[in-house]
Amino acid sequence: MPKFVFHYFDARGRGEPARLLFAVAGIPFQDRRVSQEEWPNLKPKIPGGTLPYLEVDGAGFTQSLVIFRHLARLFDTGMKLQSLLLVCGVVLVCPGTMRPVSSQSLLEQVPMILKQMNSTQKIALMAEVLMKNPVLYDKLEHILVGALPLISTFSIKPELNKFMLPWVLDTIPKVLQNPLLLNITSRMVSDINKVNITGLNDSGIDPFMHGFMQRFSFVHSGLRAAVESFLISRGLDQHYARTIASKDTVILETYGLKVLDAVIGTVNAVDMSGVSTNDSRVIEAEFWKRFSLLSAAGKAVQVLTPVEQFLPKLDNTQLSDKCYNDTMIYLNSMLQGKKWAVKIFDAVGKPPTGTLTGNLHFIGSYDQCLAIKAEKASSSQHLSTTNTRYCRATFGLSEGLIASIREYIGDVDTHGVPLSLTWGLCLPASCQKQDVSGLFTLGFLRSYNLTPVVDCSESYDLGTDTDAIIMILILSIICLVCGIATIFHIYRFSEKEGKAEPSVSLSSDHVNEGYIPEVEETTFSPRIENGHINSRDTDFSSGKDQGWGERLVNIFSLYQNIPDVLSFDDHDDDSIGCVHGIRVLSLAWLVLGNSFLYAALSITSAPVTGNLLEGLGLMKGFTFQAVISSPFSIDSFFVISGFLLTIKFLRKCTAKGKVKWQAITGFYANRYIRITPVYLIIMMTYVCFYHYVGDSPLYPNSIGVADKCKQTWWHHILFVNNIIDNKGTAFEQCMPWSWFLACIMQFYLITPILFMFYIWSSAIGTIMVGLLLTASVVATAIKEKRYTGDIMSMMSDGGDYWNNVFITPWCRVGSYCIGLLLGFLFDTYDSSKVKIDKRLNILGWLVSLGMMITVVYSPFTKNREGGYSWSPLQAEVYEAMTHVVWSLSLSWLIFACAKGHGGAVNWVLSWRGFLPLSRLSYVVYLIHPVIMVLFIYNKKVLINMNTLEMSYLFLGHMLMSFAVGSLFSVGVEMPFRRLLKTLKKRGLKDRKNK
């Protein structure tokens, strides 16, 4: 190898092409860079006195072009292709051979080199290189001959060609420099370099490339590089673009050409005979008249059959063979356009509108799915069943997707309700719940790691359900007894009613002390005589005594019970009329709040709301705070219960003068027997029959608030369900709304003790109730500090607030104590009317209404748009004090109305139309959540939470709750009340006879 010494200044200039040529050829040389200080001494020694100067083993060459041509001849072996490309500027074809020189890449130096050469020099160099490289010349000639057919097609008329050809030639460099093309080329080169060439036949170009092409797919690499580069050019993150491109390229490569060929075949098959016009618009119109887009689509999708080729079932897939085979037959039949399969596809859920408002539930058509009967496949494979099954697959959403949705809808608190995507599927009936998850692991679906929660429609066999059969027998016996008693009452005993002793009267029971119906501990009919609380015993000995048969008829007769329930007459002369209105309106307020609550916070994993994010946004409105504050209605029930129980008990003591221990025992027994039978009947009916009354795509196979009762029913019989084994959210507990009954029963346990203190000394009794009230406020504040929350946080906090604050008796007894104190106040001011100064009365009303409004609308400060979060101290004070404040305000309302200072308010609340509704309040409280659950989950479409629809739902829930509640009232509640009263009456008569 000759020794090369190249002399030139320390700059690029005319010496740079030679340096680049050395670098391209990979030939070592001594690059002597002459400084300006050395040049005057060196110049006389250089022939011609100019640089650049090249020494080759002692021989010297001057002038840059001479040096360049000399080196090109010397480097003939290593420069066959590179020299030509360097001169022609087409070095992009082989960028991998270029290496940086003097910290400047070859690609950046090529334009400079070419600018330093004139046209004659470039042509001369190209001619010399081609003459020295006959093989290269032959290759170029072969390319030219191959391009002749293509060139011949460019027969552009001269007047256009003189502009177009220069434009094309000027555009080609811009196209070659396009970043998209560079990215595609870079990705393909990267794929080429990754090919393992070990073992390829390198004896020649053809065998080597043949083996190489078997290992490398230009189509796959090109498609993937093009898709990835295009996505990156549109701003997609490189990682995501690469992932999408790698998955989609397989689909495009496998099916793209097949689909295209099918569409082309359909287009060519269009019969255009008879169209003789040359007008392209007419031809186009005729074509679209005769072309079937549906047929073309059908032909296109048929190339995807059989689907088993890209949805293969692996051995470890948890999917039954029957389900897999039937599903493949269905998919193939659907792609082939078979009507029954297309109907199944049509029943599958499709993306709806309103995605940004939380509507990510593709429900589909439930009824259409179950009505389809599949035809037997004509192939050798056959469906194992002709029936279909509706399933609902729920997918969790990534935090990134949820965040992107919130960018548009705003930061809406979902209160623990997870945002998820629900897809309604119509599948062969051979697919069970566990098979559906396996379908999402077939073929390319496996790479998406889809793990849905699946719920499929199930049919339950009533004949094998022992619990349901027993419940049917119980209800049948009740209906049979009521029916027989009614018939006997009408046709046998109706003539005797005027002569015989009146049947067991429930007139005094119509008072319904509190939300739960009350009854006297001993039978008495209270009256107000001379303005003082007094009582006298009812004379049970008057008239002819009824036989037990006639008594049982009267107890269970609907002819007797229905008028008693629906009567507008209040037979209790001294009952507090406004209490009936307060009870009914409080119940309506509770139903209104629960209508929203059960729509927003689904009690199961099944979706119920199509615009969850938008619906929860209603909470930000000022007027909507009244809906959120509906739990204060329960404090109203506590106040009424404590108040009416107190005045009943004290009236009894006034009449009897003393209280015996038997009366206390009877008090507890009476409470338990009065409220338990209808409570258990409703619970058992709900638990045993909810499977058989649901038929919709949203109806769950398991409802926690019902199924849990099978395990914790004894908690409810003992009325300790609010303090024992409370775990999880409210919707994971048995009939969670029954916590109120447990609290009331627990309050009843301590009430006689408080009454004893009051009878002994009214001051001591009042102090004891006050201490209990204070303890409740303190306990509530302590618990709220530890378990901060509200009624809407029952899901987001895992049930901490619900289980430790909302339903516990020590946090709710405060309102009941206010009711007791109100009863003590009535005992102190026992006249029917109390004189109150007009100004003081107005002030009392203003303060009372002001406190109620403050309690209800204070949460607006944190719920409104842009509101601030309450501090822990604010939350503690609000939770601890608002129940007491509300109860005090309600107590003033009752006192003012009862003592003649209620005005129009008392007139409205004492309306007689409230009486029958008030008598039904207990069963309506028990049944209304059941009605809501059954209605919401039996809907075929999702609820749209807006003011109008929620108002309509509220009215519907109220109407149906009272309608169904009346059946349980006249069939269960009233007969047991009459039976209890009959037994007590018989006991009193027996004691008197002794």
Secondary structure, DSSP 8 states (H G I E B T S, - for coil): ---EEEEEESSSGGGHHHHHHHHHHT---EEEEE-TTTHHHHGGGSGGG-S-EEEETTEEEESHHHHHHHHHHHTTGGGHHHHHHHHHT-GGG-GGG---BTTB-HHHHHHHHHHTS-HHHHHHHHHHHHHH-HHHHHHHHHHHHHHHHHHHT----HHHHHHHHHHHHHHHHHHHT-HHHHHHHHHHHHHHHTS--TT---SSHHHHHHHHHHH--HHHHHHHHHHHHHHHHTT--HHHHHHHHHHHHHHHHHHHHHHHHHHHHHHHTS--TT-----HHHHHHHHHHH--HHHHHHHHHHTT-SGGGTS---TT----HHHHHHHHHHHHHHHTT-HHHHHHHHHS----S-GGGT--EE---HHHHHH------SSS---S-S-EEEEEEEEE--HHHHHHHHHHH-----TT---EEEEEEEEETT--HHHHHHHTTSGGGGGGT---EEEE-----GGG-HHHHHHHHHHHHHHHHHHHHHHHHHHTSGGGTTTS------GGGGG--SSS----SS--EEEEETTEEEEE---TTSS----HHHHHHHHH-HHHHHHHHH------TT--HHHHHHHHHHHHHHHHHHHHHHHHS-SSSS--BS-HHHHHGGGGSSTTHHHHTTTHHHHHHHHHHHHHHHHHHHHHHHHHSS--HHHHHHHHHHHHHHHHHHHHHHHHHHHHHGGGS--STT--S--HHHHTHHHHHHHHHTT-TTTSS--S-GGGSSSGGGHHHHHHHHHHHHHHHHHHHHHH-HHHHHHHHHHHHHHHHHHHHHHHHHS---GGGTTTTTTHHIIIIIS-HHHHHHHHHHHHHHHHHHHHS-SS-----HHHHHHHHHHHHHHHHHHHHTTHHHHSTT-----HHHHHHHHHHHHHHHHHHHHHHHHHHHTT--HHHHHHHT-TTHHHHHHTHHHHHHHHHHHHHHHHHT-SS-B--SHHHHHHHHHHHHHHHHHHHHHHIIIIIHHHHHHHHHHHHHHHHHHHH-
